[in-house]
Amino acid sequence: MKKKMIFILLASFCVLAANAQKETKNFSVGLGLEVGAPGGNLGDIYTTAAGLTLRFSLKAGPGFVALTTGLIGYAPKTIAGIPSKAGLQIPVRVGYKYIIQHHFFIMGETGYSDFNTYYGSKGNIVSRNSGALLLAPSIGFQANAFEIGLRYDIFTNSTGSVLGVRVGFNF
C-alpha cells in the first residue's frame, strides 16, 4: 500500500510539473523573487529592495492579463545623526504581458502601492503609512515556467522609483 501511495504521489507530481512547463496555459500562478535598487527620494533613504510577489496570469490574445501583489522590504541606509527607517511595500498591480516573440515579452502594469516606514523613537517602534499610484513598465524573458524580467517602478507621489529584477516560476 505504501509503495502504491508513493507511486501515485510521484506520478501526480510529474503530471503537475509537466503541466507547469506548458507555455500555452490559459491560467497560471507565479511566485517571484524581486530585488531592486531604489532611486530618487527612496534612494536617499534605502539601499536595496527585496521581496516575494505572487502573480496571477490569464491568457488574453497574444499575451496575458496579470494581477501581481506581494511584500517588498527596503533596507535602510546608515546616515549619521538620522535614525534608520526600514520600509515595507505592499504593491497591487494589474497589467498586460505582451509576447513580442517566442520567449520575449514586454509588460505594462499600473496599480497602487501601500508603503509603511518603521523606525525607532524613544525606545518605541513607530510606523508611518503612505500610498501612491504606480506605473511599472518591464521587459523580460520566459522559458516554459521560468521567467525573468527587468522592471522600473515609478511612484506618482514623487517619492522616487525602483529599478528591479523579478525572477519567477509559474505553476
C-alpha positions in Angstrom: 0.0 0.0 0.0 2.8 2.4 0.9 4.5 1.8 -2.5 1.3 2.5 -4.3 0.8 5.8 -2.5 4.4 6.8 -3.3 3.9 5.9 -6.9 0.6 7.9 -7.1 2.3 10.9 -5.5 5.3 10.7 -7.8 3.0 10.3 -10.9 0.9 13.2 -9.8 4.0 15.4 -9.2 5.3 14.5 -12.7 1.9 15.4 -14.3 1.8 18.7 -12.4 5.4 19.6 -13.2 4.8 18.8 -16.9 1.7 21.0 -16.9 3.6 23.9 -15.3 6.0 23.8 -18.2 3.4 24.4 -20.9 3.6 27.8 -22.5 0.1 27.7 -23.8 -1.7 27.5 -20.5 -4.8 29.7 -20.1 -4.2 30.5 -16.4 -1.1 30.4 -14.2 0.0 31.4 -10.8 3.6 32.5 -10.4 5.8 33.1 -7.4 8.6 35.6 -7.9 11.7 36.9 -6.0 12.2 40.6 -6.6 15.3 42.6 -5.9 15.8 46.3 -6.8 17.7 49.5 -6.4 15.7 52.5 -5.1 16.2 55.8 -6.9 15.1 59.4 -6.3 13.9 60.2 -2.7 13.7 56.5 -1.9 17.4 56.1 -3.0 18.3 58.7 -0.4 17.0 56.6 2.5 17.2 53.0 1.3 20.0 50.8 -0.1 18.0 47.9 -1.6 14.6 46.5 -2.0 13.8 42.8 -1.9 10.7 40.6 -1.5 8.3 38.0 -2.8 5.5 38.5 -5.2 2.6 36.4 -6.4 1.3 36.9 -10.0 -1.9 35.6 -11.4 -2.0 35.5 -15.3 -4.9 34.8 -17.6 -4.3 34.2 -21.4 -5.9 37.1 -23.4 -5.0 37.5 -27.1 -1.2 37.3 -27.8 -0.4 37.8 -24.1 -1.6 37.6 -20.6 -3.6 39.9 -18.2 -1.7 39.9 -14.9 -2.5 40.7 -11.3 0.6 41.0 -9.1 0.9 41.5 -5.3 3.3 40.8 -2.6 5.6 42.1 0.1 8.8 44.1 -0.6 11.1 45.2 2.2 13.5 48.1 2.0 16.9 48.1 3.8 17.8 51.5 5.3 21.0 53.4 4.7 23.1 54.3 7.6 23.2 58.1 7.8 25.0 59.8 10.7 22.6 61.6 13.0 19.4 60.3 11.3 17.6 57.2 12.7 17.4 54.2 10.4 14.0 53.7 8.8 13.1 50.3 7.4 10.3 50.2 4.8 7.7 47.7 3.7 5.8 48.0 0.4 2.6 46.1 -0.5 2.0 46.7 -4.2 -1.1 45.7 -6.1 -0.5 45.9 -9.9 -2.7 45.0 -12.8 -1.3 44.9 -16.3 -0.8 43.1 -19.6 2.2 40.9 -20.6 2.5 41.0 -24.4 4.6 38.2 -26.0 6.6 40.0 -28.7 8.5 37.0 -29.9 8.7 33.4 -28.6 10.2 33.7 -25.1 10.4 37.5 -25.0 7.8 39.9 -23.6 7.1 43.5 -22.7 4.7 44.3 -19.9 3.0 47.4 -18.6 1.4 47.5 -15.1 -0.4 50.1 -13.1 -1.7 49.9 -9.6 -1.4 51.1 -6.0 1.4 50.7 -3.5 0.9 50.9 0.2 4.2 51.9 1.9 4.9 51.6 5.6 8.0 53.1 7.2 9.3 51.8 10.6 11.8 53.5 12.8 12.7 53.7 16.5 11.7 56.7 18.6 12.5 56.9 22.3 12.6 53.1 22.7 9.4 52.5 20.7 8.9 51.4 17.1 6.9 54.0 15.2 5.3 53.4 11.8 4.1 55.9 9.2 1.8 54.8 6.3 1.7 56.4 2.9 0.5 55.2 -0.5 0.9 56.1 -4.2 -0.3 55.1 -7.6 2.5 53.4 -9.5 3.4 52.7 -13.1 5.7 49.7 -13.9 6.9 49.1 -17.4 9.1 45.9 -17.8 10.8 43.7 -20.4 11.7 40.1 -19.9 12.3 36.5 -21.0 10.3 33.4 -20.3 11.2 29.8 -21.0 8.4 27.4 -20.1 7.6 28.1 -16.5 10.7 30.2 -15.7 10.5 33.9 -16.1 13.0 36.8 -15.6 12.1 40.4 -16.1 13.6 43.9 -15.6 11.1 46.4 -14.3 11.1 50.1 -13.5 8.5 51.2 -10.8 7.5 54.9 -10.9 5.6 56.3 -8.0 3.2 59.2 -8.7 3.7 61.0 -5.4 7.3 61.9 -6.3 8.8 59.6 -3.6 11.1 58.0 -6.1 11.4 54.9 -8.2 12.8 51.4 -8.1 14.8 49.6 -10.9 14.3 45.9 -10.2 14.6 42.3 -11.4 11.9 39.7 -10.9 12.8 36.0 -11.1 9.7 33.8 -11.1 8.3 30.4 -11.6 4.8 29.9 -13.0 2.7 27.0 -11.9 
